[in-house]
Amino acid sequence: MTEIPGLAGLVAPLEAGQFFAEVLGERPRRFPGEKGRFASLLPWPELDRVLRQHRLEFPRLRLALDGEVVPAHTYTEMVSTRRNGLVPRVLPAPFAEHLRAGATLVLDSVNELVGEVGELASRLEHDLRERIQVNLYAGWGTTHGFDVHWDDHDAFIVQLSGRKRWRLHGITRRSPLQRDVELPERPEGEPYDDFLLEDGDVLYLPRGHWHDVSAVGEESLHLTIGFNAATGVDLVAWLADQLRSDELFRADLPRFAGPDARAERAEALRRRLAEVTAGDVVGRFLADRDAQAPAQTRIGLPWAATADLLPPDDDFEVRLLAPRAALVDDDGTVALVGAGKRLVFAEAARPVLAALLGCGPQPFKVLADAAPGVPPETVRALLRELVVQGLVARA
C-alpha cells in the first residue's frame, strides 16, 4: 500500500509546529529527501492512464513553451459522442512532438483524477486547514515552461521523478493578493538562489516570491500543491456577510441628511463594529471558515444507494469527508461541525467522532472499540446518519 505523507512527511526533519512558527508565509525552504520516496503517488503509467481515459479540456490540460501557452488545437481535436456532443481528445503524435520540442505538460487539479494524490490533498487540508489544489507539471527539454513569475498562493513543490532547475528572485511586494490595488514590480538582477530540485525533494514557496523553472535535458515530473492562507481581507469580507443580519448595517446610509446625522450614523456603525470585533474575532472567523469548507466528493457505492447505507458485516472502512471538521462541546452533548452542518450527538458518541477526525479511512471495528460502552449497532446507526448527511462514506 502506498504511504501517503501529511505535512509532517513533507517538512521533515522540521517539526510541523516549527514549520508553522518559522517558515509558513515567511520564506522559501527546501526539504531534501530520499530518491523515489514519492514515486508511487503518481507514476508515469498512471499519468498515461489519466490522459487516455479522461476528457481533459483546455486550460485544465495545457502545454507551455518558452513562457507561452501552446495552442490547444495543435495537439487536441474535438470528437463527436453518441449524443452529438463534442469532447476533446488528445492527439498522441503532435502531443508527444510538442513535448520532445521542450514543452511542459500542465494538468490542473490532478488530485481529482488520481486517488493517491487526492489522499495527499485530503491529509494536507486536514493539517493546513485550507483548501488544497494539486497541479502536475512534466517536462523533458531544457527550455522554460514559464517565464519569471509570482503566484498568489503558497505552494509545496513535490519532485516525483527526475530533476528541475529552480531560480528564486525574491519578493518585490509583501503578501500580494490575486485582487490587489497594485501588482508587484518585476525583479531586477540575478536570482539570489539557483538550484536543482531532485527526485524526492520538497520545496515550500510562499506567495509573492518571484521564480522561474526549467527542465535540464531529462524527464521531470512534479506536483505543485497550492493553498491560499486566510488573510485580513478575508476576515473583513466574512464580517460583512455576518453583518447582513444586523438592521443597522442593512439600513440605507443618510446620503441626503446633514453632517450631524451622517456623523451620528458613522459613530453608531463604529460602536457596532467594535462590538462584533471584540474578543477573539480571528479565532471565530477561522473556526467558521473551517466549518463551512465543503465536503469531498465520495459516494460510497454500492451501499450508499441502498437502504442499509453500509455493508452488513463489520469488515469495512469509512472516512470523514470534511477534513477540517471539528468537535464542539454543546451543553452536555457533542456537536460535529463541518461542511456547513452542525450535527449534535449524545456525549457517548465523542470517542467515535474523535476517531473519525483523524483523517483517512477508519475500520468499523476500530470505531466500535473506541466507545466500549456503546453497542456496535448504535455505532453503525451513528455512521448511517453521517452517511445520510454527506459527511461520511465507505472508504
SELODO-88147 format. One record per residue (C-alpha): x, y, z. Coordinates in pm, 1 decimal. Layout:
# SELODO-88147
- X/Y/Z
- X/Y/Z
...
This chain:
# SELODO-88147
- X/Y/Z
- 0.0/0.0/0.0
- 127.0/348.7/-88.8
- 231.1/550.1/214.6
- 68.6/890.9/179.6
- 253.3/1174.1/357.1
- 92.5/1454.8/550.6
- 252.1/1787.3/635.3
- 498.9/1623.4/876.2
- 620.2/1396.0/597.3
- 682.5/1688.2/361.0
- 873.5/1915.0/601.6
- 1077.2/1654.5/791.9
- 1318.6/1677.0/967.9
- 1149.1/2002.6/1072.1
- 861.7/1956.4/1315.9
- 522.9/2073.4/1188.4
- 495.5/2324.3/1474.4
- 835.1/2466.1/1386.1
- 730.2/2495.5/1021.5
- 420.0/2691.8/1122.6
- 619.7/2919.7/1353.6
- 925.5/2990.6/1139.7
- 861.2/2913.0/772.4
- 493.3/2933.1/674.2
- 426.6/3255.1/485.6
- 777.3/3385.4/552.5
- 1046.5/3231.1/334.1
- 1115.4/2952.2/83.0
- 1261.7/2633.9/228.0
- 1396.8/2318.1/67.4
- 1346.9/1979.2/231.3
- 1580.8/1718.4/76.1
- 1452.1/1362.3/62.1
- 1540.3/1012.8/-45.3
- 1516.6/940.2/-416.4
- 1194.8/763.2/-513.6
- 1006.3/832.8/-191.3
- 714.8/994.6/-380.6
- 727.0/778.8/-693.7
- 414.5/576.8/-606.1
- 199.3/889.6/-570.7
- 177.7/927.8/-947.3
- 399.6/702.5/-1161.5
- 433.1/768.3/-1534.3
- 190.6/486.1/-1634.3
- -75.0/647.4/-1413.2
- -29.8/977.8/-1596.2
- -67.5/790.1/-1926.3
- -391.7/639.0/-1795.8
- -531.5/979.4/-1697.2
- -453.3/1124.9/-2040.3
- -610.2/822.3/-2207.8
- -927.5/784.5/-2001.5
- -1035.7/1139.7/-1916.2
- -1184.7/1418.8/-2123.5
- -944.7/1697.6/-2034.6
- -1043.1/2033.1/-2176.0
- -813.9/2333.7/-2212.5
- -697.6/2501.7/-1991.1
- -712.8/2217.4/-1739.1
- -474.1/2028.0/-1965.8
- -230.2/2253.7/-2145.3
- 123.1/2276.2/-2281.7
- 361.4/2568.0/-2226.8
- 681.7/2653.8/-2409.1
- 920.7/2946.1/-2353.3
- 670.2/3129.9/-2136.3
- 383.1/3093.5/-2382.9
- 82.8/2860.2/-2391.6
- 88.4/2622.9/-2689.3
- -241.3/2649.8/-2886.3
- -460.9/2356.8/-2783.2
- -583.1/2291.0/-3137.4
- -230.9/2182.4/-3236.5
- -243.3/1871.9/-3016.7
- -615.0/1801.7/-2949.9
- -926.8/1752.4/-3157.5
- -1296.7/1770.3/-3076.3
- -1476.1/1443.8/-3148.1
- -1847.8/1365.5/-3158.7
- -2011.6/1145.3/-2898.4
- -2315.8/922.0/-2946.5
- -2534.2/1204.7/-2814.6
- -2396.6/1451.0/-3070.6
- -2185.3/1635.4/-2819.2
- -1822.9/1734.8/-2876.9
- -1549.4/1629.7/-2636.7
- -1172.0/1688.6/-2651.2
- -929.5/1410.6/-2738.9
- -552.0/1428.2/-2719.2
- -376.7/1352.2/-3048.5
- -80.8/1132.6/-2944.0
- 162.8/1217.1/-3224.0
- 151.9/1601.8/-3215.1
- 117.0/1597.9/-2837.2
- 438.1/1398.2/-2799.6
- 607.5/1610.4/-3068.2
- 546.8/1925.0/-2861.3
- 690.9/1750.8/-2555.7
- 1002.1/1644.9/-2749.5
- 1041.7/2007.6/-2857.3
- 1062.8/2111.5/-2491.9
- 703.1/2191.9/-2397.4
- 592.1/2146.5/-2036.5
- 277.1/1944.4/-1973.2
- 45.2/2100.9/-1713.3
- -257.3/1925.1/-1563.7
- -466.4/2113.7/-1307.7
- -649.5/1955.2/-1012.1
- -486.7/1616.8/-1058.6
- -599.7/1540.4/-702.1
- -946.9/1485.7/-852.4
- -813.5/1229.3/-1100.2
- -563.5/1015.5/-906.4
- -661.0/850.4/-578.9
- -320.8/871.6/-408.2
- -284.9/1241.9/-491.8
- -639.9/1301.3/-369.2
- -549.5/1134.5/-39.3
- -240.6/1356.6/-13.8
- -458.3/1665.4/-68.9
- -703.2/1547.9/197.2
- -428.9/1498.7/455.5
- -278.8/1838.8/381.8
- -618.0/2010.4/404.8
- -656.5/1848.3/747.4
- -311.5/1972.8/855.6
- -308.1/2318.0/694.4
- -681.1/2393.8/741.9
- -709.4/2536.9/391.4
- -845.8/2416.5/56.3
- -584.6/2229.4/-145.7
- -537.1/2208.2/-521.8
- -266.7/1990.6/-675.8
- -137.6/2058.6/-1027.1
- 103.3/1839.0/-1221.1
- 400.0/1953.1/-1431.7
- 601.3/1726.6/-1661.5
- 895.7/1838.6/-1875.2
- 1184.2/1696.9/-2075.0
- 1388.4/1956.4/-2263.8
- 1599.3/2249.6/-2146.4
- 1353.4/2532.0/-2213.3
- 1145.9/2740.4/-1972.2
- 787.4/2629.0/-1944.6
- 704.1/2962.9/-1780.4
- 895.4/3288.6/-1756.6
- 984.5/3461.9/-1428.5
- 660.1/3498.1/-1234.1
- 499.7/3502.0/-889.8
- 195.3/3315.1/-763.4
- -91.0/3441.6/-547.6
- -88.5/3124.5/-336.9
- 157.5/2934.8/-119.8
- 281.9/2605.8/-261.6
- 467.6/2287.9/-184.7
- 655.4/2150.7/-483.8
- 699.9/1773.8/-459.7
- 953.4/1628.7/-704.1
- 820.4/1286.2/-805.3
- 1077.4/1195.4/-1067.8
- 1384.2/1347.5/-1232.7
- 1514.2/1697.5/-1163.4
- 1411.9/2057.9/-1228.5
- 1612.1/2379.3/-1210.7
- 1464.7/2648.8/-986.4
- 1577.3/3010.3/-968.7
- 1440.0/3228.6/-688.2
- 1434.3/3607.9/-729.6
- 1284.8/3725.7/-400.3
- 979.7/3943.4/-340.3
- 902.1/4296.6/-457.1
- 571.0/4335.4/-270.6
- 493.4/4154.9/52.2
- 175.9/3945.4/69.1
- 33.3/4031.3/-275.0
- -324.5/3928.7/-348.9
- -498.9/3798.3/-659.5
- -722.6/4106.9/-648.2
- -488.8/4381.0/-534.3
- -451.9/4757.1/-564.3
- -119.7/4717.2/-743.5
- 96.1/4438.0/-882.8
- 448.8/4351.2/-767.3
- 722.6/4504.2/-976.8
- 933.6/4264.5/-1180.8
- 1263.0/4190.7/-1000.1
- 1591.1/4316.5/-1140.3
- 1928.4/4147.1/-1148.0
- 2023.0/3786.0/-1098.1
- 1834.8/3537.0/-878.8
- 1951.6/3501.0/-520.1
- 1924.0/3121.8/-534.7
- 1973.6/2877.6/-822.1
- 1943.3/2504.3/-754.0
- 1823.1/2167.7/-877.1
- 1522.4/2014.4/-708.1
- 1599.6/1642.7/-705.7
- 1380.4/1334.9/-703.9
- 1236.2/1304.8/-350.9
- 1289.1/1672.9/-258.7
- 1022.2/1918.5/-144.8
- 1025.8/2296.5/-185.6
- 797.2/2531.4/7.0
- 734.7/2862.5/-171.7
- 523.5/3139.7/-11.8
- 307.5/3354.9/-235.1
- 465.0/3658.2/-398.2
- 814.4/3509.0/-440.8
- 930.6/3554.0/-797.6
- 1074.0/3238.9/-956.2
- 1134.3/3061.7/-1283.7
- 1163.9/2691.0/-1350.6
- 1324.4/2499.2/-1635.8
- 1397.4/2140.8/-1733.1
- 1759.8/2026.2/-1751.1
- 1753.8/1794.6/-2051.1
- 1598.7/1497.8/-1873.4
- 1249.6/1388.7/-1770.3
- 1097.0/1567.3/-1474.0
- 764.6/1515.3/-1300.3
- 649.6/1723.5/-1005.3
- 336.7/1823.3/-818.1
- 257.7/2177.4/-711.6
- 34.3/2173.3/-404.6
- -127.8/2515.8/-380.2
- -326.8/2672.5/-97.9
- -442.3/3021.9/-0.7
- -399.3/3105.8/365.8
- -671.3/3318.2/524.5
- -595.0/3692.7/526.7
- -725.1/4002.3/697.2
- -911.8/4086.5/376.3
- -1089.9/3751.0/403.0
- -1184.2/3831.5/762.7
- -1332.7/4166.9/663.8
- -1533.5/4002.2/384.0
- -1661.0/3745.1/635.7
- -1755.7/4024.0/876.7
- -1951.1/4196.8/601.2
- -2152.3/3879.4/548.0
- -2211.8/3839.4/922.6
- -2337.6/4197.1/946.3
- -2618.5/4133.8/698.0
- -2818.7/4008.8/997.9
- -2784.6/4349.9/1165.4
- -3050.5/4604.0/1070.6
- -2812.3/4892.0/1142.3
- -2585.2/4774.9/859.9
- -2868.0/4682.9/624.6
- -3021.8/5029.0/653.3
- -2959.8/5293.5/387.5
- -2688.1/5544.8/465.4
- -2817.0/5901.5/523.1
- -2686.8/6035.9/191.0
- -2916.7/6340.4/185.4
- -2909.5/6419.2/559.5
- -2695.1/6687.8/715.7
- -2344.6/6646.9/860.6
- -2474.2/6581.5/1213.5
- -2693.6/6291.3/1102.4
- -2410.9/6137.7/899.3
- -2172.4/6173.5/1192.7
- -2426.5/6011.0/1424.2
- -2468.9/5715.6/1186.9
- -2092.2/5679.5/1146.7
- -2048.1/5666.5/1523.6
- -2323.9/5405.3/1557.3
- -2155.8/5190.7/1292.0
- -1816.7/5225.9/1463.7
- -1962.3/5121.8/1800.1
- -2129.8/4818.8/1647.2
- -1811.8/4720.5/1463.4
- -1618.9/4743.8/1790.0
- -1872.0/4509.3/1949.9
- -1861.3/4244.9/1676.9
- -1480.7/4250.3/1657.3
- -1428.1/4228.4/2033.4
- -1261.8/3920.4/2178.8
- -1107.2/3652.0/1957.9
- -1262.1/3759.5/1628.0
- -976.9/3592.1/1437.4
- -1047.4/3261.0/1608.4
- -1420.4/3289.7/1537.4
- -1355.3/3365.1/1173.3
- -1113.3/3073.9/1127.4
- -1348.4/2832.1/1304.7
- -1635.4/2936.6/1077.9
- -1410.0/2913.1/770.7
- -1327.6/2554.0/864.7
- -1691.5/2474.8/942.1
- -1806.9/2598.3/600.1
- -1535.3/2421.3/398.1
- -1709.5/2183.4/154.2
- -1703.1/1807.2/192.5
- -1506.7/1595.0/-50.0
- -1686.3/1407.2/-325.3
- -1705.1/1039.3/-236.3
- -2030.1/841.8/-263.3
- -1950.3/500.4/-117.1
- -2121.4/286.4/-381.5
- -2285.9/44.2/-395.2
- -2400.1/64.5/-34.8
- -2485.3/435.8/-21.1
- -2756.9/368.5/-279.8
- -2921.9/100.8/-64.1
- -3148.5/124.1/238.6
- -2871.9/-22.5/459.1
- -2622.1/252.8/358.2
- -2331.7/39.2/487.8
- -2217.9/-323.7/434.3
- -2392.1/-577.6/658.8
- -2072.3/-726.8/804.4
- -1817.9/-546.1/1022.8
- -1526.7/-574.8/782.0
- -1538.6/-234.3/615.6
- -1384.3/111.5/646.1
- -1535.4/457.1/640.9
- -1387.2/803.1/614.2
- -1492.9/1151.3/717.3
- -1543.7/1367.9/409.0
- -1480.4/1701.6/583.5
- -1104.0/1718.2/658.3
- -1146.5/2041.5/858.0
- -1441.6/1926.8/1070.6
- -1423.8/1981.2/1446.8
- -1596.5/1866.2/1765.4
- -1763.2/2131.8/1980.5
- -1900.0/2086.5/2332.8
- -2270.2/2166.9/2335.3
- -2424.2/2168.1/2686.4
- -2367.2/1804.3/2777.1
- -2369.2/1686.4/2416.6
- -2108.5/1693.5/2140.4
- -2152.3/1861.2/1801.2
- -1974.0/1763.5/1482.0
- -1924.9/2081.8/1281.4
- -1818.3/2062.0/919.1
- -1923.6/2108.9/554.3
- -2170.8/2377.3/660.3
- -2350.2/2147.3/905.0
- -2373.9/2113.0/1281.7
- -2487.2/1769.4/1399.5
- -2546.0/1718.8/1771.9
- -2499.8/1378.1/1937.4
- -2500.1/1233.2/2286.5
- -2170.8/1263.4/2475.4
- -2118.6/886.9/2439.0
- -2056.9/939.6/2065.2
- -1748.2/1156.0/2126.1
- -1484.7/875.3/2103.8
- -1624.2/754.7/1771.4
- -1639.5/1105.5/1626.3
- -1289.0/1184.8/1753.8
- -1154.6/873.5/1579.8
- -1315.5/982.6/1253.0
- -1141.8/1320.9/1275.1
- -803.0/1153.7/1242.5
- -815.1/1179.6/861.0
- -803.5/876.9/635.2
- -1003.0/553.7/635.0
- -1109.1/408.9/970.5
- -1214.1/41.6/1015.3
- -1560.1/-3.5/1160.6
- -1420.0/-238.8/1424.0
- -1178.8/32.4/1543.6
- -1462.9/283.3/1568.5
- -1679.1/35.2/1760.0
- -1392.2/-39.2/2001.1
- -1337.0/335.6/2056.4
- -1657.9/351.9/2261.2
- -1665.1/35.3/2478.1
- -1993.8/125.7/2643.8
- -2176.3/181.1/2315.4
- -2325.6/-120.7/2131.1
- -2183.1/-176.1/1779.1
- -2528.6/-135.4/1627.8
- -2551.4/211.3/1785.8
- -2215.0/299.8/1630.0
- -2348.4/171.6/1297.8
- -2659.3/390.6/1337.3
- -2435.9/692.7/1403.8
- -2238.6/623.1/1086.7
- -2557.7/579.7/886.6
- -2673.1/923.4/994.9
- -2339.6/1071.6/889.2
- -2370.0/897.6/551.9
- -2716.5/1047.1/503.5
- -2575.7/1391.3/587.2
- -2294.7/1352.6/333.3
- -2021.0/1365.9/597.6
- -1908.6/1000.8/588.0
- -1868.6/745.0/309.7
- -1746.5/389.8/291.4
- -1376.3/404.7/203.7
